């Protein structure tokens, strides 16, 4: 059974692959990709990088993480999940 750390890394890798797939599909679509689509892909990549960085700091701490880091990691993961699931809702904020 995978540990919490393994599940976290697996989820981040899954989202990275989805973002890469979306980026490739956007580039291969007929015509020029829309500005909004390109911005969304860039936003997803930035959110993924942020979540990954928070995860790396959290895992490296092994119990010595700064106060609030677990909440920051959860928030970063939730932001990324939300942007992947419903990109339109993110733009309405």
SEFIZA-3560 file (N, C-alpha, C; in Angstrom, 3 decimals):
REM SEFIZA-3560
<numar><xx>0.845</xx><yy>-1.175</yy><zz>0.000</zz><atom>N</atom></numar>
<numar><xx>0.000</xx><yy>0.000</yy><zz>0.000</zz><atom>CA</atom></numar>
<numar><xx>0.901</xx><yy>1.253</yy><zz>0.000</zz><atom>C</atom></numar>
<numar><xx>0.628</xx><yy>2.205</yy><zz>-0.902</zz><atom>N</atom></numar>
<numar><xx>1.475</xx><yy>3.396</yy><zz>-0.978</zz><atom>CA</atom></numar>
<numar><xx>1.322</xx><yy>4.283</yy><zz>0.261</zz><atom>C</atom></numar>
<numar><xx>2.417</xx><yy>4.930</yy><zz>0.617</zz><atom>N</atom></numar>
<numar><xx>2.393</xx><yy>5.860</yy><zz>1.743</zz><atom>CA</atom></numar>
<numar><xx>1.810</xx><yy>7.193</yy><zz>1.295</zz><atom>C</atom></numar>
<numar><xx>1.569</xx><yy>8.077</yy><zz>2.243</zz><atom>N</atom></numar>
<numar><xx>1.051</xx><yy>9.406</yy><zz>1.913</zz><atom>CA</atom></numar>
<numar><xx>1.992</xx><yy>10.163</yy><zz>0.996</zz><atom>C</atom></numar>
<numar><xx>3.296</xx><yy>10.028</yy><zz>1.247</zz><atom>N</atom></numar>
<numar><xx>4.284</xx><yy>10.706</yy><zz>0.399</zz><atom>CA</atom></numar>
<numar><xx>4.244</xx><yy>10.170</yy><zz>-1.029</zz><atom>C</atom></numar>
<numar><xx>4.136</xx><yy>8.858</yy><zz>-1.162</zz><atom>N</atom></numar>
<numar><xx>4.086</xx><yy>8.257</yy><zz>-2.497</zz><atom>CA</atom></numar>
<numar><xx>2.827</xx><yy>8.686</yy><zz>-3.239</zz><atom>C</atom></numar>
<numar><xx>1.705</xx><yy>8.763</yy><zz>-2.523</zz><atom>N</atom></numar>
<numar><xx>0.453</xx><yy>9.210</yy><zz>-3.158</zz><atom>CA</atom></numar>
<numar><xx>0.565</xx><yy>10.666</yy><zz>-3.595</zz><atom>C</atom></numar>
<numar><xx>1.204</xx><yy>11.488</yy><zz>-2.771</zz><atom>N</atom></numar>
<numar><xx>1.391</xx><yy>12.906</yy><zz>-3.115</zz><atom>CA</atom></numar>
<numar><xx>2.211</xx><yy>13.038</yy><zz>-4.388</zz><atom>C</atom></numar>
<numar><xx>3.333</xx><yy>12.324</yy><zz>-4.459</zz><atom>N</atom></numar>
<numar><xx>4.182</xx><yy>12.401</yy><zz>-5.654</zz><atom>CA</atom></numar>
<numar><xx>3.471</xx><yy>11.822</yy><zz>-6.874</zz><atom>C</atom></numar>
<numar><xx>2.708</xx><yy>10.768</yy><zz>-6.677</zz><atom>N</atom></numar>
<numar><xx>1.957</xx><yy>10.177</yy><zz>-7.794</zz><atom>CA</atom></numar>
<numar><xx>0.913</xx><yy>11.163</yy><zz>-8.313</zz><atom>C</atom></numar>
<numar><xx>0.228</xx><yy>11.861</yy><zz>-7.401</zz><atom>N</atom></numar>
<numar><xx>-0.768</xx><yy>12.843</yy><zz>-7.819</zz><atom>CA</atom></numar>
<numar><xx>-0.121</xx><yy>13.986</yy><zz>-8.589</zz><atom>C</atom></numar>
<numar><xx>1.016</xx><yy>14.476</yy><zz>-8.089</zz><atom>N</atom></numar>
<numar><xx>1.727</xx><yy>15.548</yy><zz>-8.788</zz><atom>CA</atom></numar>
<numar><xx>2.181</xx><yy>15.102</yy><zz>-10.170</zz><atom>C</atom></numar>
<numar><xx>2.663</xx><yy>13.874</yy><zz>-10.283</zz><atom>N</atom></numar>
<numar><xx>3.095</xx><yy>13.351</yy><zz>-11.585</zz><atom>CA</atom></numar>
<numar><xx>1.904</xx><yy>13.190</yy><zz>-12.527</zz><atom>C</atom></numar>
<numar><xx>0.781</xx><yy>12.714</yy><zz>-12.008</zz><atom>N</atom></numar>
<numar><xx>-0.431</xx><yy>12.569</yy><zz>-12.814</zz><atom>CA</atom></numar>
<numar><xx>-0.862</xx><yy>13.926</yy><zz>-13.367</zz><atom>C</atom></numar>
<numar><xx>-0.873</xx><yy>14.944</yy><zz>-12.502</zz><atom>N</atom></numar>
<numar><xx>-1.263</xx><yy>16.276</yy><zz>-12.957</zz><atom>CA</atom></numar>
<numar><xx>-0.264</xx><yy>16.834</yy><zz>-13.963</zz><atom>C</atom></numar>
<numar><xx>1.034</xx><yy>16.561</yy><zz>-13.781</zz><atom>N</atom></numar>
<numar><xx>2.034</xx><yy>17.030</yy><zz>-14.745</zz><atom>CA</atom></numar>
<numar><xx>1.761</xx><yy>16.422</yy><zz>-16.121</zz><atom>C</atom></numar>
<numar><xx>1.452</xx><yy>15.139</yy><zz>-16.133</zz><atom>N</atom></numar>
<numar><xx>1.152</xx><yy>14.476</yy><zz>-17.407</zz><atom>CA</atom></numar>
<numar><xx>-0.118</xx><yy>15.047</yy><zz>-18.039</zz><atom>C</atom></numar>
<numar><xx>-1.133</xx><yy>15.338</yy><zz>-17.239</zz><atom>N</atom></numar>
<numar><xx>-2.361</xx><yy>15.938</yy><zz>-17.782</zz><atom>CA</atom></numar>
<numar><xx>-2.077</xx><yy>17.313</yy><zz>-18.372</zz><atom>C</atom></numar>
<numar><xx>-1.261</xx><yy>18.108</yy><zz>-17.693</zz><atom>N</atom></numar>
<numar><xx>-0.911</xx><yy>19.436</yy><zz>-18.187</zz><atom>CA</atom></numar>
<numar><xx>-0.131</xx><yy>19.313</yy><zz>-19.491</zz><atom>C</atom></numar>
<numar><xx>0.837</xx><yy>18.404</yy><zz>-19.535</zz><atom>N</atom></numar>
<numar><xx>1.605</xx><yy>18.186</yy><zz>-20.766</zz><atom>CA</atom></numar>
<numar><xx>0.701</xx><yy>17.741</yy><zz>-21.908</zz><atom>C</atom></numar>
<numar><xx>-0.251</xx><yy>16.864</yy><zz>-21.611</zz><atom>N</atom></numar>
<numar><xx>-1.190</xx><yy>16.386</yy><zz>-22.632</zz><atom>CA</atom></numar>
<numar><xx>-2.055</xx><yy>17.544</yy><zz>-23.142</zz><atom>C</atom></numar>
<numar><xx>-2.548</xx><yy>18.355</yy><zz>-22.227</zz><atom>N</atom></numar>
<numar><xx>-3.368</xx><yy>19.505</yy><zz>-22.607</zz><atom>CA</atom></numar>
<numar><xx>-2.563</xx><yy>20.485</yy><zz>-23.465</zz><atom>C</atom></numar>
<numar><xx>-1.316</xx><yy>20.718</yy><zz>-23.086</zz><atom>N</atom></numar>
<numar><xx>-0.458</xx><yy>21.624</yy><zz>-23.863</zz><atom>CA</atom></numar>
<numar><xx>-0.229</xx><yy>21.079</yy><zz>-25.267</zz><atom>C</atom></numar>
<numar><xx>0.024</xx><yy>19.786</yy><zz>-25.373</zz><atom>N</atom></numar>
<numar><xx>0.247</xx><yy>19.171</yy><zz>-26.690</zz><atom>CA</atom></numar>
<numar><xx>-1.018</xx><yy>19.236</yy><zz>-27.536</zz><atom>C</atom></numar>
<numar><xx>-2.167</xx><yy>18.922</yy><zz>-26.929</zz><atom>N</atom></numar>
<numar><xx>-3.439</xx><yy>18.994</yy><zz>-27.657</zz><atom>CA</atom></numar>
<numar><xx>-3.719</xx><yy>20.404</yy><zz>-28.146</zz><atom>C</atom></numar>
<numar><xx>-3.404</xx><yy>21.388</yy><zz>-27.327</zz><atom>N</atom></numar>
<numar><xx>-3.627</xx><yy>22.781</yy><zz>-27.713</zz><atom>CA</atom></numar>
<numar><xx>-2.751</xx><yy>23.158</yy><zz>-28.902</zz><atom>C</atom></numar>
<numar><xx>-1.498</xx><yy>22.740</yy><zz>-28.883</zz><atom>N</atom></numar>
<numar><xx>-0.590</xx><yy>23.053</yy><zz>-29.979</zz><atom>CA</atom></numar>
<numar><xx>-0.959</xx><yy>22.323</yy><zz>-31.265</zz><atom>C</atom></numar>
<numar><xx>-1.536</xx><yy>21.129</yy><zz>-31.133</zz><atom>N</atom></numar>
<numar><xx>-1.877</xx><yy>20.336</yy><zz>-32.316</zz><atom>CA</atom></numar>
<numar><xx>-3.252</xx><yy>20.663</yy><zz>-32.884</zz><atom>C</atom></numar>
<numar><xx>-4.019</xx><yy>21.469</yy><zz>-32.162</zz><atom>N</atom></numar>
<numar><xx>-5.359</xx><yy>21.805</yy><zz>-32.652</zz><atom>CA</atom></numar>
<numar><xx>-5.245</xx><yy>22.623</yy><zz>-33.929</zz><atom>C</atom></numar>
<numar><xx>-6.289</xx><yy>22.573</yy><zz>-34.702</zz><atom>N</atom></numar>
<numar><xx>-6.285</xx><yy>23.316</yy><zz>-35.967</zz><atom>CA</atom></numar>
<numar><xx>-6.285</xx><yy>24.807</yy><zz>-35.682</zz><atom>C</atom></numar>
<numar><xx>-5.547</xx><yy>25.516</yy><zz>-36.461</zz><atom>N</atom></numar>
<numar><xx>-5.483</xx><yy>26.957</yy><zz>-36.280</zz><atom>CA</atom></numar>
<numar><xx>-4.572</xx><yy>27.345</yy><zz>-35.129</zz><atom>C</atom></numar>
<numar><xx>-4.565</xx><yy>28.605</yy><zz>-34.853</zz><atom>N</atom></numar>
<numar><xx>-3.732</xx><yy>29.167</yy><zz>-33.794</zz><atom>CA</atom></numar>
<numar><xx>-4.428</xx><yy>28.962</yy><zz>-32.445</zz><atom>C</atom></numar>
<numar><xx>-3.695</xx><yy>28.473</yy><zz>-31.412</zz><atom>N</atom></numar>
<numar><xx>-4.321</xx><yy>28.332</yy><zz>-30.103</zz><atom>CA</atom></numar>
<numar><xx>-4.757</xx><yy>29.697</yy><zz>-29.566</zz><atom>C</atom></numar>
<numar><xx>-5.858</xx><yy>29.711</yy><zz>-28.842</zz><atom>N</atom></numar>
<numar><xx>-6.337</xx><yy>30.982</yy><zz>-28.301</zz><atom>CA</atom></numar>
<numar><xx>-5.404</xx><yy>31.468</yy><zz>-27.195</zz><atom>C</atom></numar>
<numar><xx>-5.391</xx><yy>32.765</yy><zz>-27.017</zz><atom>N</atom></numar>
<numar><xx>-4.584</xx><yy>33.366</yy><zz>-25.965</zz><atom>CA</atom></numar>
<numar><xx>-5.001</xx><yy>32.813</yy><zz>-24.608</zz><atom>C</atom></numar>
<numar><xx>-6.311</xx><yy>32.663</yy><zz>-24.391</zz><atom>N</atom></numar>
<numar><xx>-6.814</xx><yy>32.146</yy><zz>-23.118</zz><atom>CA</atom></numar>
<numar><xx>-6.315</xx><yy>30.732</yy><zz>-22.855</zz><atom>C</atom></numar>
<numar><xx>-6.281</xx><yy>29.901</yy><zz>-23.892</zz><atom>N</atom></numar>
<numar><xx>-5.808</xx><yy>28.526</yy><zz>-23.726</zz><atom>CA</atom></numar>
<numar><xx>-4.334</xx><yy>28.509</yy><zz>-23.339</zz><atom>C</atom></numar>
<numar><xx>-3.543</xx><yy>29.352</yy><zz>-23.975</zz><atom>N</atom></numar>
<numar><xx>-2.119</xx><yy>29.417</yy><zz>-23.656</zz><atom>CA</atom></numar>
<numar><xx>-1.881</xx><yy>29.946</yy><zz>-22.250</zz><atom>C</atom></numar>
<numar><xx>-2.660</xx><yy>30.951</yy><zz>-21.855</zz><atom>N</atom></numar>
<numar><xx>-2.541</xx><yy>31.503</yy><zz>-20.500</zz><atom>CA</atom></numar>
<numar><xx>-2.925</xx><yy>30.441</yy><zz>-19.476</zz><atom>C</atom></numar>
<numar><xx>-3.980</xx><yy>29.693</yy><zz>-19.769</zz><atom>N</atom></numar>
<numar><xx>-4.415</xx><yy>28.646</yy><zz>-18.842</zz><atom>CA</atom></numar>
<numar><xx>-3.326</xx><yy>27.587</yy><zz>-18.663</zz><atom>C</atom></numar>
<numar><xx>-2.702</xx><yy>27.177</yy><zz>-19.731</zz><atom>N</atom></numar>
<numar><xx>-1.633</xx><yy>26.183</yy><zz>-19.641</zz><atom>CA</atom></numar>
<numar><xx>-0.473</xx><yy>26.733</yy><zz>-18.810</zz><atom>C</atom></numar>
<numar><xx>-0.110</xx><yy>27.981</yy><zz>-19.047</zz><atom>N</atom></numar>
<numar><xx>0.952</xx><yy>28.601</yy><zz>-18.249</zz><atom>CA</atom></numar>
<numar><xx>0.569</xx><yy>28.669</yy><zz>-16.775</zz><atom>C</atom></numar>
<numar><xx>-0.698</xx><yy>28.981</yy><zz>-16.499</zz><atom>N</atom></numar>
<numar><xx>-1.170</xx><yy>29.028</yy><zz>-15.115</zz><atom>CA</atom></numar>
<numar><xx>-1.075</xx><yy>27.646</yy><zz>-14.475</zz><atom>C</atom></numar>
<numar><xx>-1.482</xx><yy>26.616</yy><zz>-15.205</zz><atom>N</atom></numar>
<numar><xx>-1.396</xx><yy>25.259</yy><zz>-14.673</zz><atom>CA</atom></numar>
<numar><xx>0.051</xx><yy>24.873</yy><zz>-14.372</zz><atom>C</atom></numar>
<numar><xx>0.962</xx><yy>25.223</yy><zz>-15.270</zz><atom>N</atom></numar>
<numar><xx>2.374</xx><yy>24.909</yy><zz>-15.053</zz><atom>CA</atom></numar>
<numar><xx>2.917</xx><yy>25.634</yy><zz>-13.824</zz><atom>C</atom></numar>
<numar><xx>2.510</xx><yy>26.890</yy><zz>-13.645</zz><atom>N</atom></numar>
<numar><xx>2.959</xx><yy>27.662</yy><zz>-12.482</zz><atom>CA</atom></numar>
<numar><xx>2.388</xx><yy>27.083</yy><zz>-11.188</zz><atom>C</atom></numar>
<numar><xx>1.101</xx><yy>26.732</yy><zz>-11.199</zz><atom>N</atom></numar>
<numar><xx>0.488</xx><yy>26.136</yy><zz>-10.014</zz><atom>CA</atom></numar>
<numar><xx>1.124</xx><yy>24.790</yy><zz>-9.681</zz><atom>C</atom></numar>
<numar><xx>1.464</xx><yy>24.025</yy><zz>-10.707</zz><atom>N</atom></numar>
<numar><xx>2.115</xx><yy>22.736</yy><zz>-10.495</zz><atom>CA</atom></numar>
<numar><xx>3.500</xx><yy>22.938</yy><zz>-9.888</zz><atom>C</atom></numar>
<numar><xx>4.250</xx><yy>23.901</yy><zz>-10.406</zz><atom>N</atom></numar>
<numar><xx>5.586</xx><yy>24.174</yy><zz>-9.869</zz><atom>CA</atom></numar>
<numar><xx>5.503</xx><yy>24.603</yy><zz>-8.408</zz><atom>C</atom></numar>
<numar><xx>4.524</xx><yy>25.417</yy><zz>-8.079</zz><atom>N</atom></numar>
<numar><xx>4.342</xx><yy>25.863</yy><zz>-6.702</zz><atom>CA</atom></numar>
<numar><xx>3.997</xx><yy>24.676</yy><zz>-5.788</zz><atom>C</atom></numar>
<numar><xx>3.068</xx><yy>23.837</yy><zz>-6.218</zz><atom>N</atom></numar>
<numar><xx>2.687</xx><yy>22.680</yy><zz>-5.409</zz><atom>CA</atom></numar>
<numar><xx>3.867</xx><yy>21.732</yy><zz>-5.234</zz><atom>C</atom></numar>
<numar><xx>4.627</xx><yy>21.536</yy><zz>-6.288</zz><atom>N</atom></numar>
<numar><xx>5.796</xx><yy>20.648</yy><zz>-6.204</zz><atom>CA</atom></numar>
<numar><xx>6.843</xx><yy>21.209</yy><zz>-5.248</zz><atom>C</atom></numar>
<numar><xx>7.091</xx><yy>22.515</yy><zz>-5.325</zz><atom>N</atom></numar>
<numar><xx>8.067</xx><yy>23.141</yy><zz>-4.432</zz><atom>CA</atom></numar>
<numar><xx>7.627</xx><yy>23.013</yy><zz>-2.970</zz><atom>C</atom></numar>
<numar><xx>6.338</xx><yy>23.256</yy><zz>-2.701</zz><atom>N</atom></numar>
<numar><xx>5.813</xx><yy>23.112</yy><zz>-1.335</zz><atom>CA</atom></numar>
<numar><xx>5.965</xx><yy>21.667</yy><zz>-0.866</zz><atom>C</atom></numar>
<numar><xx>5.694</xx><yy>20.710</yy><zz>-1.757</zz><atom>N</atom></numar>
<numar><xx>5.809</xx><yy>19.292</yy><zz>-1.408</zz><atom>CA</atom></numar>
<numar><xx>7.260</xx><yy>18.932</yy><zz>-1.096</zz><atom>C</atom></numar>
<numar><xx>8.192</xx><yy>19.449</yy><zz>-1.886</zz><atom>N</atom></numar>
<numar><xx>9.613</xx><yy>19.154</yy><zz>-1.653</zz><atom>CA</atom></numar>
<numar><xx>10.067</xx><yy>19.686</yy><zz>-0.297</zz><atom>C</atom></numar>
<numar><xx>9.663</xx><yy>20.905</yy><zz>0.045</zz><atom>N</atom></numar>
<numar><xx>10.030</xx><yy>21.481</yy><zz>1.340</zz><atom>CA</atom></numar>
<numar><xx>9.384</xx><yy>20.683</yy><zz>2.462</zz><atom>C</atom></numar>
<numar><xx>8.129</xx><yy>20.317</yy><zz>2.277</zz><atom>N</atom></numar>
<numar><xx>7.399</xx><yy>19.563</yy><zz>3.290</zz><atom>CA</atom></numar>
<numar><xx>8.065</xx><yy>18.203</yy><zz>3.529</zz><atom>C</atom></numar>
<numar><xx>8.407</xx><yy>17.500</yy><zz>2.444</zz><atom>N</atom></numar>
<numar><xx>9.019</xx><yy>16.179</yy><zz>2.564</zz><atom>CA</atom></numar>
<numar><xx>10.429</xx><yy>16.267</yy><zz>3.148</zz><atom>C</atom></numar>
<numar><xx>11.167</xx><yy>17.289</yy><zz>2.803</zz><atom>N</atom></numar>
<numar><xx>12.536</xx><yy>17.445</yy><zz>3.297</zz><atom>CA</atom></numar>
<numar><xx>12.550</xx><yy>17.718</yy><zz>4.799</zz><atom>C</atom></numar>
<numar><xx>11.494</xx><yy>18.365</yy><zz>5.304</zz><atom>N</atom></numar>
<numar><xx>11.438</xx><yy>18.701</yy><zz>6.720</zz><atom>CA</atom></numar>
<numar><xx>11.272</xx><yy>17.489</yy><zz>7.612</zz><atom>C</atom></numar>
<numar><xx>10.566</xx><yy>16.486</yy><zz>7.169</zz><atom>N</atom></numar>
<numar><xx>10.331</xx><yy>15.256</yy><zz>7.929</zz><atom>CA</atom></numar>
<numar><xx>9.972</xx><yy>15.549</yy><zz>9.383</zz><atom>C</atom></numar>
<numar><xx>8.986</xx><yy>16.422</yy><zz>9.578</zz><atom>N</atom></numar>
<numar><xx>8.532</xx><yy>16.738</yy><zz>10.916</zz><atom>CA</atom></numar>
<numar><xx>9.043</xx><yy>18.066</yy><zz>11.437</zz><atom>C</atom></numar>
<numar><xx>10.046</xx><yy>18.634</yy><zz>10.781</zz><atom>N</atom></numar>
<numar><xx>10.621</xx><yy>19.909</yy><zz>11.207</zz><atom>CA</atom></numar>
<numar><xx>10.166</xx><yy>21.074</yy><zz>10.331</zz><atom>C</atom></numar>
<numar><xx>9.032</xx><yy>20.893</yy><zz>9.614</zz><atom>N</atom></numar>
<numar><xx>8.602</xx><yy>21.934</yy><zz>8.704</zz><atom>CA</atom></numar>
<numar><xx>8.103</xx><yy>23.159</yy><zz>9.487</zz><atom>C</atom></numar>
<numar><xx>8.225</xx><yy>24.327</yy><zz>8.868</zz><atom>N</atom></numar>
<numar><xx>7.736</xx><yy>25.550</yy><zz>9.522</zz><atom>CA</atom></numar>
<numar><xx>6.236</xx><yy>25.471</yy><zz>9.772</zz><atom>C</atom></numar>
<numar><xx>5.764</xx><yy>26.172</yy><zz>10.804</zz><atom>N</atom></numar>
<numar><xx>4.322</xx><yy>26.156</yy><zz>11.074</zz><atom>CA</atom></numar>
<numar><xx>3.532</xx><yy>26.642</yy><zz>9.854</zz><atom>C</atom></numar>
<numar><xx>2.465</xx><yy>25.967</yy><zz>9.570</zz><atom>N</atom></numar>
<numar><xx>1.610</xx><yy>26.368</yy><zz>8.463</zz><atom>CA</atom></numar>
<numar><xx>1.983</xx><yy>25.772</yy><zz>7.121</zz><atom>C</atom></numar>
<numar><xx>3.121</xx><yy>25.096</yy><zz>7.029</zz><atom>N</atom></numar>
<numar><xx>3.540</xx><yy>24.557</yy><zz>5.726</zz><atom>CA</atom></numar>
<numar><xx>2.576</xx><yy>23.486</yy><zz>5.227</zz><atom>C</atom></numar>
<numar><xx>2.067</xx><yy>22.657</yy><zz>6.115</zz><atom>N</atom></numar>
<numar><xx>1.112</xx><yy>21.629</yy><zz>5.682</zz><atom>CA</atom></numar>
<numar><xx>-0.123</xx><yy>22.285</yy><zz>5.088</zz><atom>C</atom></numar>
<numar><xx>-0.594</xx><yy>23.366</yy><zz>5.700</zz><atom>N</atom></numar>
<numar><xx>-1.749</xx><yy>24.089</yy><zz>5.160</zz><atom>CA</atom></numar>
<numar><xx>-1.444</xx><yy>24.732</yy><zz>3.827</zz><atom>C</atom></numar>
<numar><xx>-0.230</xx><yy>25.277</yy><zz>3.680</zz><atom>N</atom></numar>
<numar><xx>0.170</xx><yy>25.877</yy><zz>2.405</zz><atom>CA</atom></numar>
<numar><xx>0.234</xx><yy>24.820</yy><zz>1.309</zz><atom>C</atom></numar>
<numar><xx>0.753</xx><yy>23.643</yy><zz>1.651</zz><atom>N</atom></numar>
<numar><xx>0.819</xx><yy>22.552</yy><zz>0.677</zz><atom>CA</atom></numar>
<numar><xx>-0.587</xx><yy>22.129</yy><zz>0.268</zz><atom>C</atom></numar>
<numar><xx>-1.468</xx><yy>21.969</yy><zz>1.235</zz><atom>N</atom></numar>
<numar><xx>-2.851</xx><yy>21.584</yy><zz>0.930</zz><atom>CA</atom></numar>
<numar><xx>-3.520</xx><yy>22.633</yy><zz>0.056</zz><atom>C</atom></numar>
<numar><xx>-3.307</xx><yy>23.905</yy><zz>0.366</zz><atom>N</atom></numar>
<numar><xx>-3.888</xx><yy>24.990</yy><zz>-0.425</zz><atom>CA</atom></numar>
<numar><xx>-3.351</xx><yy>24.967</yy><zz>-1.863</zz><atom>C</atom></numar>
<numar><xx>-2.045</xx><yy>24.766</yy><zz>-2.013</zz><atom>N</atom></numar>
<numar><xx>-1.438</xx><yy>24.710</yy><zz>-3.348</zz><atom>CA</atom></numar>
<numar><xx>-1.987</xx><yy>23.530</yy><zz>-4.146</zz><atom>C</atom></numar>
<numar><xx>-2.145</xx><yy>22.389</yy><zz>-3.498</zz><atom>N</atom></numar>
<numar><xx>-2.699</xx><yy>21.212</yy><zz>-4.183</zz><atom>CA</atom></numar>
<numar><xx>-4.154</xx><yy>21.452</yy><zz>-4.575</zz><atom>C</atom></numar>
<numar><xx>-4.926</xx><yy>22.074</yy><zz>-3.692</zz><atom>N</atom></numar>
<numar><xx>-6.330</xx><yy>22.360</yy><zz>-3.994</zz><atom>CA</atom></numar>
<numar><xx>-6.463</xx><yy>23.371</yy><zz>-5.135</zz><atom>C</atom></numar>
<numar><xx>-5.596</xx><yy>24.398</yy><zz>-5.149</zz><atom>N</atom></numar>
<numar><xx>-5.619</xx><yy>25.376</yy><zz>-6.231</zz><atom>CA</atom></numar>
<numar><xx>-5.336</xx><yy>24.707</yy><zz>-7.577</zz><atom>C</atom></numar>
<numar><xx>-4.343</xx><yy>23.828</yy><zz>-7.595</zz><atom>N</atom></numar>
<numar><xx>-4.000</xx><yy>23.119</yy><zz>-8.829</zz><atom>CA</atom></numar>
<numar><xx>-5.143</xx><yy>22.201</yy><zz>-9.255</zz><atom>C</atom></numar>
<numar><xx>-5.693</xx><yy>21.455</yy><zz>-8.316</zz><atom>N</atom></numar>
<numar><xx>-6.808</xx><yy>20.552</yy><zz>-8.645</zz><atom>CA</atom></numar>
<numar><xx>-7.989</xx><yy>21.332</yy><zz>-9.203</zz><atom>C</atom></numar>
<numar><xx>-8.305</xx><yy>22.463</yy><zz>-8.592</zz><atom>N</atom></numar>
<numar><xx>-9.417</xx><yy>23.282</yy><zz>-9.058</zz><atom>CA</atom></numar>
<numar><xx>-9.188</xx><yy>23.827</yy><zz>-10.454</zz><atom>C</atom></numar>
<numar><xx>-7.968</xx><yy>24.271</yy><zz>-10.722</zz><atom>N</atom></numar>
<numar><xx>-7.655</xx><yy>24.822</yy><zz>-12.045</zz><atom>CA</atom></numar>
<numar><xx>-7.710</xx><yy>23.749</yy><zz>-13.125</zz><atom>C</atom></numar>
<numar><xx>-7.338</xx><yy>22.542</yy><zz>-12.774</zz><atom>N</atom></numar>
<numar><xx>-7.392</xx><yy>21.446</yy><zz>-13.750</zz><atom>CA</atom></numar>
<numar><xx>-8.834</xx><yy>21.028</yy><zz>-14.000</zz><atom>C</atom></numar>
<numar><xx>-9.627</xx><yy>20.928</yy><zz>-12.934</zz><atom>N</atom></numar>
<numar><xx>-11.008</xx><yy>20.462</yy><zz>-13.070</zz><atom>CA</atom></numar>
<numar><xx>-11.925</xx><yy>21.485</yy><zz>-13.715</zz><atom>C</atom></numar>
<numar><xx>-11.784</xx><yy>22.763</yy><zz>-13.359</zz><atom>N</atom></numar>
<numar><xx>-12.719</xx><yy>23.780</yy><zz>-13.834</zz><atom>CA</atom></numar>
<numar><xx>-11.978</xx><yy>25.077</yy><zz>-14.157</zz><atom>C</atom></numar>
<numar><xx>-11.356</xx><yy>25.157</yy><zz>-15.340</zz><atom>N</atom></numar>
<numar><xx>-10.587</xx><yy>26.356</yy><zz>-15.676</zz><atom>CA</atom></numar>
<numar><xx>-11.450</xx><yy>27.611</yy><zz>-15.795</zz><atom>C</atom></numar>
<numar><xx>-12.706</xx><yy>27.466</yy><zz>-16.138</zz><atom>N</atom></numar>
<numar><xx>-13.582</xx><yy>28.622</yy><zz>-16.306</zz><atom>CA</atom></numar>
<numar><xx>-13.848</xx><yy>29.283</yy><zz>-14.956</zz><atom>C</atom></numar>
<numar><xx>-14.065</xx><yy>28.501</yy><zz>-13.919</zz><atom>N</atom></numar>
<numar><xx>-14.335</xx><yy>29.038</yy><zz>-12.587</zz><atom>CA</atom></numar>
<numar><xx>-13.157</xx><yy>29.854</yy><zz>-12.084</zz><atom>C</atom></numar>
<numar><xx>-11.943</xx><yy>29.437</yy><zz>-12.389</zz><atom>N</atom></numar>
<numar><xx>-10.747</xx><yy>30.164</yy><zz>-11.935</zz><atom>CA</atom></numar>
<numar><xx>-10.689</xx><yy>31.548</yy><zz>-12.587</zz><atom>C</atom></numar>
<numar><xx>-11.111</xx><yy>31.645</yy><zz>-13.829</zz><atom>N</atom></numar>
<numar><xx>-11.043</xx><yy>32.933</yy><zz>-14.528</zz><atom>CA</atom></numar>
<numar><xx>-12.109</xx><yy>33.906</yy><zz>-14.040</zz><atom>C</atom></numar>
<numar><xx>-13.188</xx><yy>33.389</yy><zz>-13.453</zz><atom>N</atom></numar>
<numar><xx>-14.274</xx><yy>34.268</yy><zz>-12.986</zz><atom>CA</atom></numar>
<numar><xx>-13.936</xx><yy>34.948</yy><zz>-11.663</zz><atom>C</atom></numar>
<numar><xx>-12.920</xx><yy>34.515</yy><zz>-10.956</zz><atom>N</atom></numar>
<numar><xx>-12.592</xx><yy>35.094</yy><zz>-9.657</zz><atom>CA</atom></numar>
<numar><xx>-12.167</xx><yy>36.522</yy><zz>-9.771</zz><atom>C</atom></numar>
//
